[in-house]
């Protein structure tokens, strides 16, 4: 497995979104080998459709549950527990550690983070990481798997088409999906990650069994177990998925651009708490390997993922955490408008 760069090495080039510090190969334009054909395209689209539609349909059950006064406090608790576990699995695990190598850690912690992220039902870890690295290599340009700004037309209609593509439409297409061998060779070489990839369905099942069991433990009946599954499974999945999708769509369309990045990434304050700090997206594109996406003190307060990484560092569970000096931040500020 490729070793992660040290904090000093990664920090020295973290402001280059196309360099190795971001976990992606150098490239000036997309190559033929960048895209990986989907062997089971129809099955993939069906599975994506089910994962997308079923949580929305579950909202009807939630409305009935509230109307029938069957909504209980432990439903919200199960939802919160599962949202935090799977959300941090994506932000701290899939994104900041596996994609961008913002810190190093042990094999047990890596495996735990990989499982937590896989339970979020956002796809196998290697495919997730490869697509995101390709996004950074060609952000808002040809080759970006989910840019809202490329080849969608002009005007309001083009903007809406672009937002729809970046939010969820790209999941049903395979024209720009990343070649895992090119964009995630380090994960392919990791036997633990290969195992978690092969057993993705088992971890998804675990992510549904946990809220079912927690609902039963808190309420003591099959009914509370089922409502635990509803809130900790379907409702949690619905919110977390669309928060993640919003980073791809809204955070490349709305908000403030504090740093000069060469793309259309934006910081979107109101989305930061729900996304565990991922909505400081322009900050992230400016310094991809930074463990913290909230750069200023008040931004850091709305970056729970950074606080979790800091806690793990204090406990000795992670090390070589990448930080960005104030001087480097000042050097990359966007011109005043």
C-alpha positions in Angstrom: 0.0 0.0 0.0 1.2 3.5 -0.7 2.2 5.2 2.5 0.5 8.5 3.3 2.7 11.6 3.2 3.8 13.1 6.4 2.0 16.2 7.6 4.9 18.4 6.6 5.1 16.9 3.1 1.4 17.0 2.6 1.1 20.5 4.0 3.8 21.8 1.6 1.6 21.0 -1.4 -1.9 21.0 0.0 -2.9 24.0 -2.0 -2.5 22.1 -5.2 -5.8 20.3 -5.9 -4.3 18.4 -8.8 -1.1 17.2 -7.1 -0.4 14.1 -5.1 -1.2 15.9 -1.9 -4.9 15.7 -2.8 -4.5 12.0 -3.6 -4.9 12.3 -7.3 -2.5 11.8 -10.3 -1.3 14.9 -12.1 -3.2 15.5 -15.4 -3.8 18.5 -17.6 -6.8 16.9 -19.4 -8.9 13.8 -19.1 -7.3 10.6 -20.5 -9.0 7.6 -22.1 -8.1 5.5 -19.1 -9.6 7.9 -16.6 -13.1 6.4 -17.0 -13.9 2.9 -15.8 -16.7 1.2 -17.7 -19.5 -0.2 -15.6 -19.9 -3.9 -16.0 -23.5 -4.0 -14.7 -24.8 -0.6 -15.7 -28.5 -1.5 -15.6 -28.2 -3.2 -12.2 -26.2 -0.2 -10.9 -28.9 2.2 -12.0 -31.7 0.1 -10.5 -29.8 -0.1 -7.1 -29.2 3.6 -7.2 -32.8 4.3 -7.9 -33.9 2.1 -5.0 -31.5 3.8 -2.6 -32.7 7.2 -3.8 -36.5 6.6 -3.9 -37.2 4.3 -0.9 -36.0 6.8 1.7 -38.3 9.4 0.1 -41.2 7.1 0.3 -40.4 6.5 3.9 -41.3 10.1 4.6 -45.0 9.1 4.0 -44.7 6.6 6.9 -43.1 9.3 9.1 -46.0 11.7 8.4 -48.5 8.9 9.3 -46.4 8.1 12.4 -46.5 11.7 13.6 -50.2 12.1 12.8 -51.0 8.9 14.7 -49.0 10.0 17.7 -46.7 7.1 17.4 -43.6 9.2 17.3 -41.4 8.7 20.3 -38.3 10.4 21.7 -36.1 7.3 21.1 -36.9 7.5 17.3 -35.0 10.8 17.3 -32.2 9.4 19.4 -31.7 6.4 17.0 -31.7 8.8 14.1 -29.1 11.1 15.7 -26.8 8.2 16.7 -26.9 6.6 13.2 -26.5 10.0 11.5 -23.4 10.8 13.5 -21.8 7.4 13.0 -22.4 7.2 9.3 -21.9 10.9 8.6 -18.5 10.9 10.3 -17.7 7.7 8.5 -18.0 9.7 5.3 -16.4 13.0 6.3 -13.6 11.9 8.6 -13.2 8.5 7.0 -14.0 8.4 3.3 -13.2 12.0 2.6 -10.5 13.5 4.9 -8.5 10.3 5.6 -8.9 7.9 2.6 -9.3 10.4 -0.2 -7.0 13.2 1.0 -4.7 11.7 3.6 -5.3 14.5 6.0 -4.0 12.3 8.9 -2.5 8.9 9.4 -3.8 6.2 11.7 -3.7 2.5 12.6 -5.2 -0.3 10.6 -8.0 -0.9 13.2 -9.0 2.7 13.1 -8.8 2.7 9.3 -11.0 -0.3 9.1 -13.5 1.2 11.6 -13.8 4.4 9.6 -14.2 2.4 6.3 -17.0 0.4 7.8 -18.7 3.5 9.2 -18.6 5.2 5.8 -19.8 2.1 4.0 -22.9 1.9 6.3 -23.9 5.3 4.9 -24.9 3.6 1.6 -23.0 6.0 -0.6 -21.2 3.3 -2.5 -18.2 1.1 -2.0 -15.3 3.0 -0.5 -12.8 2.6 -3.4 -15.3 3.9 -6.0 -16.3 6.8 -3.7 -12.7 7.8 -3.2 -11.7 7.4 -6.8 -14.7 9.6 -8.0 -13.8 12.3 -5.5 -10.2 12.4 -6.4 -11.2 12.7 -10.0 -13.5 15.6 -9.1 -10.5 17.4 -7.6 -8.3 16.6 -10.6 -10.8 18.3 -13.0 -13.0 20.4 -10.7 -15.6 22.2 -12.7 -13.9 21.2 -16.0 -14.2 18.4 -18.5 -13.6 15.2 -16.6 -15.3 16.2 -13.4 -17.9 13.5 -12.6 -20.4 15.9 -11.1 -19.8 19.5 -12.0 -23.0 21.7 -12.3 -21.2 24.0 -14.7 -20.0 21.7 -17.6 -22.1 21.0 -20.7 -25.5 21.8 -19.2 -26.4 24.8 -21.3 -26.9 28.5 -20.4 -29.4 30.5 -18.5 -31.9 29.3 -15.9 -32.6 26.1 -17.7 -28.9 25.2 -17.9 -28.4 26.1 -14.3 -31.2 23.9 -13.1 -30.0 21.0 -15.3 -26.5 21.5 -13.9 -27.7 21.5 -10.3 -29.8 18.4 -10.9 -26.9 16.6 -12.5 -24.4 17.5 -9.8 -26.9 16.7 -7.0 -28.1 13.2 -8.1 -28.2 12.8 -11.9 -24.5 11.9 -12.1 -25.1 8.8 -10.0 -27.1 7.3 -12.8 -24.4 8.0 -15.5 -21.1 6.4 -16.0 -19.5 8.6 -18.6 -17.1 10.3 -16.2 -16.9 7.8 -13.3 -13.3 7.4 -12.2 -11.0 4.5 -13.0 -10.3 3.0 -9.6 -6.9 1.6 -10.7 -5.8 5.1 -11.7 -7.4 7.2 -8.9 -7.3 4.8 -5.9 -4.4 2.4 -6.4 -3.5 2.8 -2.7 -6.9 1.4 -1.6 -6.8 -1.4 -4.2 -3.4 -2.4 -2.7 -4.8 -2.5 0.9 -6.1 -6.0 1.7 -8.4 -4.7 4.5 -10.0 -2.1 2.2 -10.4 -4.7 -0.6 -12.3 -7.0 1.9 -14.6 -4.2 3.0 -15.2 -3.3 -0.6 -16.1 -7.0 -1.4 -18.4 -7.2 1.6 -20.2 -3.8 1.1 -23.6 -5.3 1.3 -22.9 -6.8 4.7 -21.9 -3.5 6.1 -25.0 -1.9 4.6 -27.0 -4.6 6.3 -25.2 -3.8 9.6 -26.1 -0.1 9.1 -29.8 -1.2 9.1 -29.5 -3.8 11.8 -28.0 -1.4 14.3 -31.0 1.1 14.3 -33.4 -1.9 14.4 -31.6 -3.3 17.5 -31.2 0.1 19.1 -34.9 0.8 18.6 -35.7 -2.5 20.3 -33.3 -1.9 23.2 -34.8 1.5 23.9 -38.5 0.6 23.4 -38.6 -3.2 24.0 -41.1 -4.0 21.3 -41.0 -5.0 17.6 -42.8 -1.8 16.8 -40.1 0.4 18.4 -37.5 -1.7 16.6 -39.2 -1.0 13.3 -39.5 2.7 13.9 -35.9 2.6 14.9 -35.1 1.1 11.5 -37.3 3.8 9.9 -35.6 6.7 11.5 -32.1 5.3 11.9 -32.2 3.7 8.5 -34.4 5.3 5.9 -34.8 8.9 7.3 -31.1 9.0 8.3 -30.1 7.8 4.8 -32.4 10.4 3.1 -30.9 13.4 5.0 -27.3 12.3 4.9 -27.4 11.5 1.2 -28.9 14.8 0.2 -26.5 16.7 2.5 -23.6 14.9 0.7 -25.2 15.6 -2.7 -25.6 19.2 -1.8 -21.8 19.5 -1.4 -21.5 18.6 -5.1 -24.3 20.8 -6.3 -25.1 23.7 -3.9 -21.5 24.2 -2.8 -20.4 24.7 -6.4 -23.2 27.2 -7.1 -24.1 29.3 -4.0 -22.1 30.8 -1.2 -18.8 32.7 -0.8 -15.5 32.0 -2.4 -12.8 33.1 0.0 -9.8 31.5 -1.7 -8.6 31.5 -5.2 -9.0 27.9 -6.4 -9.6 28.0 -10.2 -13.0 26.4 -9.9 -16.5 27.3 -8.7 -16.3 25.9 -5.2 -18.1 27.9 -2.5 -18.5 28.0 1.3 -22.1 27.6 2.4 -22.5 28.5 6.1 -25.9 27.1 6.8 -25.0 23.6 5.4 -21.8 23.4 7.5 -23.3 21.9 10.7 -25.4 19.3 8.9 -22.4 18.3 6.8 -20.0 18.0 9.7 -18.0 20.9 8.2 -17.9 19.7 4.6 -19.7 22.8 3.4 -16.6 24.9 3.9 -16.0 23.6 0.4 -14.0 26.5 -1.0 -11.7 26.2 1.9 -11.3 22.5 1.2 -10.6 23.0 -2.5 -8.0 25.6 -1.6 -6.2 23.2 0.8 -7.4 19.6 0.0 -5.3 17.8 2.5 -6.2 20.0 5.5 -7.8 18.0 8.3 -9.9 21.1 9.1 -12.2 22.6 6.5 -13.2 25.5 8.7 -10.1 27.8 8.5 -11.2 30.7 10.7 -12.0 30.2 14.4 -15.8 30.7 13.9 -15.7 28.4 10.9 -13.9 25.7 12.9 -16.8 25.9 15.5 -19.0 24.6 12.7 -16.6 21.9 11.6 -17.4 18.9 13.9 -15.2 16.6 11.8 -12.2 18.7 12.6 -13.0 18.4 16.3 -13.3 14.7 16.1 -9.9 14.4 14.4 -8.4 16.7 17.0 -9.9 14.5 19.8 -8.5 11.3 18.1 -5.1 13.0 17.9 -5.2 13.9 21.6 -6.0 10.2 22.3 -3.1 9.1 20.2 -5.3 7.3 17.7 -4.3 9.5 14.7 -1.1 11.4 13.9 0.6 13.5 11.2 -2.5 15.7 11.1 -2.2 18.2 8.3 -2.7 21.9 9.3 -2.5 25.0 7.2 -0.6 28.0 8.4 -2.1 31.5 8.5 0.6 32.7 6.1 -0.4 30.1 3.5 -4.0 31.0 3.9 -3.3 34.7 3.4 -1.3 34.0 0.3 -4.2 32.2 -1.4 -7.0 34.6 -0.6 -9.2 35.5 -3.5 -9.0 39.2 -4.8 -11.5 41.5 -3.1 -14.5 42.2 -5.3 
